[in-house]
Amino acid sequence: MNTNPFFPEMKQNFGFGCMRLPMKDKEVDAPQFCRMIDEFLAAGFTYFDTAHGYLSGKSETALRECLTSRCPREAYLLADKLSYNFFECEADIRPLFQTQLEACGVDYFDFYLMHAQNADSYGKYTACRAYETAQALKAEGRVRHVGMSFHDKAAVLDRILTEHPELEFVQLQFNYLDYENPSVESRLCYETCVRHGKPVVVMEPVKGGKLVLLPDEARAVLDSLHGGTPASYAIRYAAGFPNVAMVLSGMSDLAQMRDNLSFMKDFRPLGGAENEAIRQVVEILRRQEQIPCTGCRYCTDGCPQKILIPDLFSCYNEKKLFGSGECDEMYDYYTSEGGNASDCVGCGQCEQACPQHLEVRKLLKSVAEVFEK
């Protein structure tokens, strides 16, 4: 039965985000990914979301190897994105699009998104007529639906949707911790989509895993409900909003997938006691001194010092929460693979790329103070 009121082909409201796939020796673990795909499809879910830059291009080709070459085209829905760092002018877009089709092993994309729209990138997409090109691809039958993913304030979103009413949906970072976060404006962005009549596809419902690896005090609040895992409450929270068409989860192993499927196969929104527990968890988390990095890794490719910024931020957060000596060992490991936090030269490319609008240069100094004494 179709439970999705927004797009007829969507038979559910839960999708597989392919930015954080199972990895083995720095390559996608294809046997495990195949098993995950098989279980996902067997449970009745069909939506897969990727982008050309995910896993440095390995996400698209892994989908070709593990999904599109193994399953009939009508068995799945595939979303891909036009990313600003892979084109410089209008003439670059169609060749890039063809490269993406070939990398994924398909003749068309069900959903195609203008990627990571914000006040800065939007100017480039406009100058390069990216929106017009996407609509032309749709008219040619090479794209079924055109939307955008968005990382900025609600006022910018309102401008884009006003200037491009042809967009069919918006992909937003949306989770219970960012709902009233002034740097993300999840609620205001969601309400902007409602006002423009655009359904929302949710990304980062567990905030890059931050809402799974909770401190003990917050975890105890959810455990007292005796009803599910931290991931289940976060994903069900996002999926329960009436204008949400799809919630994406970046599942990176079979255990995560099986947990997610267990509560999304027969989805039900959060109840009163669960919402109260979420409110308490938000209060606890806001008292923690955390770097709100989601681990998207958009900042790492252009770093001249090869600093593994998300990994160093993760070490910092773990140290603040748990004070574990293992964090020091992990910091040593990540800095053996890349630069130290103190090696930052202050070029600022990371801050331009960061969808969370973090003051990365300042934060790296804080990391260095903790780990490089």
N, C-alpha and C positions, 0 to 999 in steps of 0.2 A: 504494500500500500504506500502511496506517495505521501510522506509526512512533511514535505517541504513546499510551502506555498509560493516560493519565489521563482524557482526555475523548474519546469516540468521534469527535466532529466535527472534532477537531484532527488533521489529516493530516500534521503537521510540528511542529517545535519552535522555529520562528523567526517572530517577529512584527514588524510595522511600528509603531514608536512614533511617534505624531503630535504630539509636543510641539515638535519642531525641524524644521519643514517648510521646503522651499525658499521663500525670500522675495524679493520684488522691489518696491522702493519701498514698503516696510513692509506690503505685502499678500502673501498666499500666491501664489506663482508657479504659477497653475493649469495652464498648459500643461506645465510640467516635472513637476508633481505627478501629472498624468494619465499621463504617460509612465512615471513611476516605478511607479505603481499597475499599469499594464498589464504591465510587465516582472515585477513582483512576483508577480502572479497567473499569468502565463504560466510562471513557474518552479515553480508548484505551491504557493505560499504564500498564505494566506488571512486571517491574523489581523491586525486593526488595533486600536490602542489610543489612546483620546483621553480628554479631560476637558473639562468646561464652561469652565474657566478657561484652557486651553491657548491661547496666542497671543491672549489677551483675547477668547476666543470664536470666533476665526477658524478654529481647527482643526476644530471640529464642522461648520461651514458649508462648509469646504473639502472635507470628506469627502462631504457631500451633493452638492456640485457635481462632484467628480472621481471619486467611487466609487459612491455609492448610487444616483445618478440615471442612471448609465451601465451598471451591472451588475445582473444578477438577484440577488435577495436570497440565494439559496442559494450564490452564488459566493464569499461572504466571511463572516467572523466579525467582529463588532464589539463591542468592549469600551468602556464609558463608566463614569463615576464620579459618586458623590454627594459633592460637595465642601462642607466645613463652612462656608465663607464665603459660600455662596449660600442658606442657609436659617437661620432663627432659631427655628422651632418645628415641631412635627409637621405642622401644617396647610400648611406651605410646601413639603413634600417632593414630594407628588404633582404640584402645578403645575410645579415645577422639572423633575421627571422628564419631564412632557409637553413642556415647552419643549426639553429635550434630544432627545427623539425627533424633534420637528419640525425642530430645527436640523440633525440628522443625516439626516433624510429617511427614517426607518424606523419600523416599527410595534412593534418589540421590539429589545432588546439581547441578544446571546448571552451576554455576561458583564457584570455590573454590580458595581462595587466601592465599599465604604465607603472614602473617599479619605483618604490621609495620616493614618492612625490613629497616635496616640501617647497618652501618659498624659493630656495636656490635652484634646485633641480628643475622645477617647473618651467623656468625661463628657457632652459636648454631644450626641453621637450617641445615648447611652443615654437622656438626659433627653428627647430628641425622638423616641424610639422609632424611630430610623432603621433599625435592624436588623430590627425587626418589619415595618416598612413594606416593606422590600426583599423579605422573604419573602412578603408578601402580593402584591406585584407578580409574583413568581415563580409563585405559585399561580394568578394570573390569566393566565399565559402571556406577560407583557410583558417578562419577564427569564427567561433559560434557566438561568444559573448565578450565584450570589452569592458574592463573596469580598471581600477588602479589600487595600488597599495600606498598607504599614506603614513608619513611620520612628521607631523608638525602640529601647530595649534589649530583650533577650530576655525578661526578667522580665515586662515589660508585654505582650509578645506572648503569653506563656504564660497570663497572666490573661485576655486577650480570647478566646483559643481555648478556654479552659476554660469561660468564661461563654457562648460562642457556638459550640458544636460543630457547628452547622448550616452554618457557613461552609465552602465547598467548596475554596477555594484562597487562597493568600497571595502578594501581589506584594511582592518584597523588593529593596532595593538590594543587589546582589551582584556583586562583581568581585574580582580577585586582590589588589588593593591594600587593599581594605576587609575582606578575609577575616578578618584578625586585628586590625582597627582597633577599639580600645576604645570609640570614640565612635559606631561604626556597629554593631559586633557581627554582621557578616554570618554568620560561621560559627555562632555561638550561636543566632542567629535561624533559620538554616537547620535546625539540629539540633532546634530547638523544633518547627518545622513537621513534620519527620520523626516526632518523638515523638507528635504529634497526628494523624498520618496525612493531612496537608494538602500537596498538591503546590505547588510554588513556580513563580511566574512571575517572571522576573528583569527588573529595570529597572536602568539605568545600568551595563551590563556593561563599557563603556569609560569610565565615570566622567565623563560629560559631555564626552567628547573628550580628557580628560587622559591616557588610556592610548593615545592615537593620537599626540598631539604630545609625544613623549618627548624628553628631553635626549639629546644625541649618544651619551653613554656607554651609556645604556640601549637606545637604538635599535640600536647596534652589536651588542649581545648577541643581539637578535632577528634582525637581518640575517644573523648568522653561521649561522643555521639554514637559510637559503636556501629557505624554504618558505612565506612569506606576509607579509602586512602586520601592523603592530602591532594593528590592529583584529581581524584574524583570530584571533590568539592570545588576545586578551581575550574575544571572544565564544565561541570554542570552549572556553576554560577554563570559563566559566559553564555552557555547554550540556552539558558532560560529567558533571555531577553527577547521580546516579541519580534524585533526587527533583525534578528540574527539568522542568516540563512545557513551558515556553515561555521563550525569551529574546527580549526586545524590543530593537530597535536604532532609535535616533532618527536616521534617515537624512535629510539635508537637501539632497542633490543626487544626480543620476544616478550619478556616479562612486562615491560611497559605497555606493549600493545595489548597483551591479554588483560591487563588491569583496565586499560581504557575501554576495551570492547565489553568488559563485564558490566559496566554501568551505562554505556551508550547504546547497547543493543535495544534495551527497553528504557529509553531516556525518560527521566522525570525531573522537573525543576527542583531547586532547593526549597525546602519547607521553612517554616518560621523559626524553629530551633536551630536549623542549619545556618540560616541567614544571620541569626544572632551570634553564632559561633564565629562566622566569618568576620563580623564586626569586631569581635574581641581579638581575633588573629591580626587584623589590620592594626589595631591599637598597639599590640605587642611589637609588630614588625616596625612600626614607625618609631619606636623607641630605640631600635638597633642602629648602630652606626654602620650602614651598609652602602656599597657602591652599587647602584641599580643597573648594572650591566647585564644584558640578556644573552651574551655570548654569540651574537650574530656573526662576528668576525669581519664585518665590513671594514674595520679600521686596520686590519693587519697587512693586507696585500701591499698597500702603499707606504708602509713604515720604512724609512731608510735605515733604521737601526735593527730591523727585523725583531722588534719587541713583540712578544706574544701577549698583547695587552689584555684580552679577556681572561687568559689563564692566570696572569698575575693579579688581576682584580679578584678572581675566584679565590686565590690563595689568601688575599687580604681579607675577604669576607669570612672565609672559614676561620681564619685566625681570630677575628673580632668576635665571632659567634661562639667558637668552641675552644679557642686557645690551644689548639692541638699542635704538638711538635711536628706532626706529619706535614703540616702546612709549610714549614721551613724546608723540609726535604723536597716537597713538590716545587717550591720556589726555585731551589737549586736546580731541579730537573728542567724546568721551563726556561730558566736563564742559560742553561747549557745548550738548549736548542735555539735560543734567540738572545736578544740583548737584555741587560738589566733595566729595571725601571729608571735608574739614574742615568742611563745612556740616552734618554730622550733629548733630542736637539731642539725641541719646541717648534717644529715646522707647522704643526696644526692640521695636517691632512686628516689625522684621525678624528678630530672634532668636526671637520666638514663631513666626514662619512658617517658619523655616529647618529643613528636614528633616535637615540635617547637624549641627544643634545647634552652629553656629559662634558664637563671640563676635564678632558682626559689628561692634559699636560699637568694640571694642578693635582689631579688624583694620583698620577704616577709618582709625584714627589711624596705624597702620603705613603704610598706603597714602599718607596725606597726607605723612608724613615722607619718603617716597621721591620723590614727584612734585611737592610743593608747597614745596620749599625756596626 
